[in-house]
Amino acid sequence: MQVPFPLEDYPRAEPARHLRAAQRRLLDCDVDGAILEARRALEWIKDHSGWMWPGGKDRLQRTQDERWAWIRFAVEDQTSAAVHKDAVTSAFSYSHNLESRPNPERFCIGRTPQF
């Protein structure tokens, strides 16, 4: 998936910088660091999007903004599991699928991937 990152488009430049940093970290085989940068972007979105949390509202009754809030929460929750290893999340594993790339040898040359 490709998402345009408007680096000059204030105020969204901050989360865009985090997403670009996440891309760079993936190229450096730093999956955990990439997830952390993505989480920082999601936290910014949480604080600035205006999407209201629906609380206990039935899912079929949620507004569009409330549905976006749920999606953001689900993705942020996944990033949280990658960063915080507790009794449940310590068994989670994350990787960067190099096989889907045209030339996987160019990734992580001379170093062990941090998967």
Rosetta constraint file for C-alpha pairs under 8 A:
AtomPair CA 5 CA 13 HARMONIC 7.79 0.50
AtomPair CA 5 CA 16 HARMONIC 5.11 0.50
AtomPair CA 5 CA 17 HARMONIC 7.92 0.50
AtomPair CA 5 CA 19 HARMONIC 7.72 0.50
AtomPair CA 5 CA 20 HARMONIC 7.68 0.50
AtomPair CA 6 CA 12 HARMONIC 7.06 0.50
AtomPair CA 6 CA 13 HARMONIC 6.20 0.50
AtomPair CA 6 CA 16 HARMONIC 6.44 0.50
AtomPair CA 7 CA 12 HARMONIC 7.31 0.50
AtomPair CA 7 CA 13 HARMONIC 4.51 0.50
AtomPair CA 7 CA 14 HARMONIC 7.62 0.50
AtomPair CA 7 CA 16 HARMONIC 5.80 0.50
AtomPair CA 7 CA 17 HARMONIC 6.60 0.50
AtomPair CA 8 CA 13 HARMONIC 5.80 0.50
AtomPair CA 9 CA 13 HARMONIC 5.45 0.50
AtomPair CA 10 CA 14 HARMONIC 7.83 0.50
AtomPair CA 12 CA 16 HARMONIC 6.36 0.50
AtomPair CA 13 CA 17 HARMONIC 6.12 0.50
AtomPair CA 14 CA 18 HARMONIC 6.59 0.50
AtomPair CA 14 CA 41 HARMONIC 7.54 0.50
AtomPair CA 14 CA 44 HARMONIC 7.86 0.50
AtomPair CA 15 CA 19 HARMONIC 6.31 0.50
AtomPair CA 15 CA 40 HARMONIC 7.21 0.50
AtomPair CA 15 CA 41 HARMONIC 4.32 0.50
AtomPair CA 15 CA 42 HARMONIC 7.54 0.50
AtomPair CA 15 CA 44 HARMONIC 6.33 0.50
AtomPair CA 15 CA 45 HARMONIC 7.48 0.50
AtomPair CA 16 CA 20 HARMONIC 6.20 0.50
AtomPair CA 16 CA 41 HARMONIC 7.23 0.50
AtomPair CA 17 CA 21 HARMONIC 6.10 0.50
AtomPair CA 18 CA 22 HARMONIC 6.16 0.50
AtomPair CA 18 CA 37 HARMONIC 5.13 0.50
AtomPair CA 18 CA 38 HARMONIC 6.32 0.50
AtomPair CA 18 CA 40 HARMONIC 6.53 0.50
AtomPair CA 18 CA 41 HARMONIC 5.61 0.50
AtomPair CA 19 CA 23 HARMONIC 6.37 0.50
AtomPair CA 19 CA 37 HARMONIC 6.39 0.50
AtomPair CA 19 CA 38 HARMONIC 5.77 0.50
AtomPair CA 19 CA 41 HARMONIC 6.61 0.50
AtomPair CA 20 CA 24 HARMONIC 6.36 0.50
AtomPair CA 21 CA 25 HARMONIC 6.15 0.50
AtomPair CA 21 CA 34 HARMONIC 7.11 0.50
AtomPair CA 21 CA 37 HARMONIC 6.48 0.50
AtomPair CA 22 CA 26 HARMONIC 6.27 0.50
AtomPair CA 22 CA 33 HARMONIC 6.98 0.50
AtomPair CA 22 CA 34 HARMONIC 3.99 0.50
AtomPair CA 22 CA 35 HARMONIC 6.82 0.50
AtomPair CA 22 CA 36 HARMONIC 7.74 0.50
AtomPair CA 22 CA 37 HARMONIC 5.21 0.50
AtomPair CA 22 CA 38 HARMONIC 6.15 0.50
AtomPair CA 23 CA 27 HARMONIC 6.45 0.50
AtomPair CA 23 CA 34 HARMONIC 6.71 0.50
AtomPair CA 24 CA 28 HARMONIC 6.40 0.50
AtomPair CA 24 CA 34 HARMONIC 7.77 0.50
AtomPair CA 25 CA 29 HARMONIC 6.28 0.50
AtomPair CA 25 CA 30 HARMONIC 5.02 0.50
AtomPair CA 25 CA 31 HARMONIC 6.77 0.50
AtomPair CA 25 CA 33 HARMONIC 6.16 0.50
AtomPair CA 25 CA 34 HARMONIC 5.18 0.50
AtomPair CA 26 CA 30 HARMONIC 5.36 0.50
AtomPair CA 26 CA 31 HARMONIC 5.61 0.50
AtomPair CA 26 CA 33 HARMONIC 7.96 0.50
AtomPair CA 26 CA 34 HARMONIC 5.87 0.50
AtomPair CA 26 CA 96 HARMONIC 7.52 0.50
AtomPair CA 27 CA 107 HARMONIC 6.64 0.50
AtomPair CA 27 CA 108 HARMONIC 7.79 0.50
AtomPair CA 28 CA 107 HARMONIC 7.34 0.50
AtomPair CA 28 CA 108 HARMONIC 6.47 0.50
AtomPair CA 29 CA 96 HARMONIC 7.74 0.50
AtomPair CA 29 CA 107 HARMONIC 7.08 0.50
AtomPair CA 29 CA 108 HARMONIC 5.88 0.50
AtomPair CA 29 CA 113 HARMONIC 5.25 0.50
AtomPair CA 29 CA 114 HARMONIC 5.95 0.50
AtomPair CA 29 CA 115 HARMONIC 7.55 0.50
AtomPair CA 30 CA 34 HARMONIC 6.22 0.50
AtomPair CA 30 CA 113 HARMONIC 7.23 0.50
AtomPair CA 30 CA 114 HARMONIC 5.65 0.50
AtomPair CA 30 CA 115 HARMONIC 7.53 0.50
AtomPair CA 31 CA 35 HARMONIC 6.23 0.50
AtomPair CA 31 CA 94 HARMONIC 7.24 0.50
AtomPair CA 31 CA 95 HARMONIC 6.61 0.50
AtomPair CA 31 CA 96 HARMONIC 6.84 0.50
AtomPair CA 31 CA 114 HARMONIC 6.44 0.50
AtomPair CA 31 CA 115 HARMONIC 6.20 0.50
AtomPair CA 32 CA 36 HARMONIC 6.24 0.50
AtomPair CA 32 CA 82 HARMONIC 6.80 0.50
AtomPair CA 32 CA 83 HARMONIC 7.01 0.50
AtomPair CA 32 CA 94 HARMONIC 7.93 0.50
AtomPair CA 32 CA 114 HARMONIC 7.63 0.50
AtomPair CA 32 CA 115 HARMONIC 7.76 0.50
AtomPair CA 33 CA 37 HARMONIC 6.28 0.50
AtomPair CA 34 CA 38 HARMONIC 6.25 0.50
AtomPair CA 35 CA 39 HARMONIC 6.15 0.50
AtomPair CA 35 CA 79 HARMONIC 5.82 0.50
AtomPair CA 35 CA 82 HARMONIC 7.03 0.50
AtomPair CA 35 CA 83 HARMONIC 7.71 0.50
AtomPair CA 36 CA 40 HARMONIC 6.37 0.50
AtomPair CA 36 CA 79 HARMONIC 6.87 0.50
AtomPair CA 36 CA 83 HARMONIC 6.78 0.50
AtomPair CA 37 CA 41 HARMONIC 6.50 0.50
AtomPair CA 38 CA 42 HARMONIC 6.32 0.50
AtomPair CA 38 CA 79 HARMONIC 7.47 0.50
AtomPair CA 39 CA 43 HARMONIC 6.11 0.50
AtomPair CA 39 CA 76 HARMONIC 5.91 0.50
AtomPair CA 39 CA 79 HARMONIC 5.79 0.50
AtomPair CA 39 CA 80 HARMONIC 7.31 0.50
AtomPair CA 40 CA 44 HARMONIC 6.35 0.50
AtomPair CA 41 CA 45 HARMONIC 6.34 0.50
AtomPair CA 42 CA 46 HARMONIC 6.15 0.50
AtomPair CA 42 CA 72 HARMONIC 6.84 0.50
AtomPair CA 42 CA 76 HARMONIC 6.21 0.50
AtomPair CA 43 CA 47 HARMONIC 6.35 0.50
AtomPair CA 43 CA 76 HARMONIC 7.66 0.50
AtomPair CA 44 CA 48 HARMONIC 6.11 0.50
AtomPair CA 45 CA 49 HARMONIC 5.21 0.50
AtomPair CA 46 CA 50 HARMONIC 7.62 0.50
AtomPair CA 46 CA 51 HARMONIC 7.44 0.50
AtomPair CA 46 CA 69 HARMONIC 7.76 0.50
AtomPair CA 46 CA 72 HARMONIC 7.54 0.50
AtomPair CA 51 CA 65 HARMONIC 5.00 0.50
AtomPair CA 51 CA 66 HARMONIC 6.03 0.50
AtomPair CA 51 CA 68 HARMONIC 6.88 0.50
AtomPair CA 51 CA 69 HARMONIC 5.47 0.50
AtomPair CA 52 CA 65 HARMONIC 6.53 0.50
AtomPair CA 52 CA 66 HARMONIC 5.60 0.50
AtomPair CA 52 CA 69 HARMONIC 6.55 0.50
AtomPair CA 53 CA 66 HARMONIC 5.68 0.50
AtomPair CA 53 CA 69 HARMONIC 6.00 0.50
AtomPair CA 53 CA 70 HARMONIC 7.40 0.50
AtomPair CA 54 CA 62 HARMONIC 6.62 0.50
AtomPair CA 54 CA 66 HARMONIC 5.49 0.50
AtomPair CA 57 CA 61 HARMONIC 6.57 0.50
AtomPair CA 57 CA 62 HARMONIC 6.68 0.50
AtomPair CA 58 CA 62 HARMONIC 6.77 0.50
AtomPair CA 62 CA 66 HARMONIC 5.58 0.50
AtomPair CA 62 CA 67 HARMONIC 6.15 0.50
AtomPair CA 63 CA 67 HARMONIC 6.26 0.50
AtomPair CA 64 CA 68 HARMONIC 6.35 0.50
AtomPair CA 65 CA 69 HARMONIC 6.19 0.50
AtomPair CA 66 CA 70 HARMONIC 6.35 0.50
AtomPair CA 67 CA 71 HARMONIC 6.34 0.50
AtomPair CA 68 CA 72 HARMONIC 6.12 0.50
AtomPair CA 69 CA 73 HARMONIC 6.09 0.50
AtomPair CA 70 CA 74 HARMONIC 6.16 0.50
AtomPair CA 71 CA 75 HARMONIC 6.36 0.50
AtomPair CA 72 CA 76 HARMONIC 6.04 0.50
AtomPair CA 73 CA 77 HARMONIC 5.91 0.50
AtomPair CA 74 CA 78 HARMONIC 6.40 0.50
AtomPair CA 75 CA 79 HARMONIC 6.43 0.50
AtomPair CA 76 CA 80 HARMONIC 6.09 0.50
AtomPair CA 77 CA 81 HARMONIC 6.37 0.50
AtomPair CA 78 CA 82 HARMONIC 6.63 0.50
AtomPair CA 79 CA 83 HARMONIC 6.54 0.50
AtomPair CA 80 CA 84 HARMONIC 5.94 0.50
AtomPair CA 81 CA 85 HARMONIC 6.53 0.50
AtomPair CA 81 CA 89 HARMONIC 5.47 0.50
AtomPair CA 81 CA 92 HARMONIC 7.54 0.50
AtomPair CA 82 CA 89 HARMONIC 7.37 0.50
AtomPair CA 82 CA 92 HARMONIC 7.30 0.50
AtomPair CA 82 CA 93 HARMONIC 7.70 0.50
AtomPair CA 82 CA 94 HARMONIC 7.46 0.50
AtomPair CA 84 CA 89 HARMONIC 7.27 0.50
AtomPair CA 84 CA 90 HARMONIC 7.96 0.50
AtomPair CA 85 CA 89 HARMONIC 5.22 0.50
AtomPair CA 85 CA 90 HARMONIC 4.52 0.50
AtomPair CA 86 CA 90 HARMONIC 5.40 0.50
AtomPair CA 88 CA 92 HARMONIC 7.95 0.50
AtomPair CA 93 CA 115 HARMONIC 7.68 0.50
AtomPair CA 94 CA 115 HARMONIC 6.17 0.50
AtomPair CA 95 CA 115 HARMONIC 4.94 0.50
AtomPair CA 96 CA 115 HARMONIC 7.06 0.50
AtomPair CA 97 CA 101 HARMONIC 7.80 0.50
AtomPair CA 98 CA 104 HARMONIC 5.25 0.50
AtomPair CA 98 CA 107 HARMONIC 7.68 0.50
AtomPair CA 99 CA 104 HARMONIC 6.24 0.50
AtomPair CA 100 CA 104 HARMONIC 7.90 0.50
AtomPair CA 105 CA 109 HARMONIC 6.83 0.50
AtomPair CA 108 CA 112 HARMONIC 6.57 0.50
AtomPair CA 108 CA 113 HARMONIC 5.88 0.50
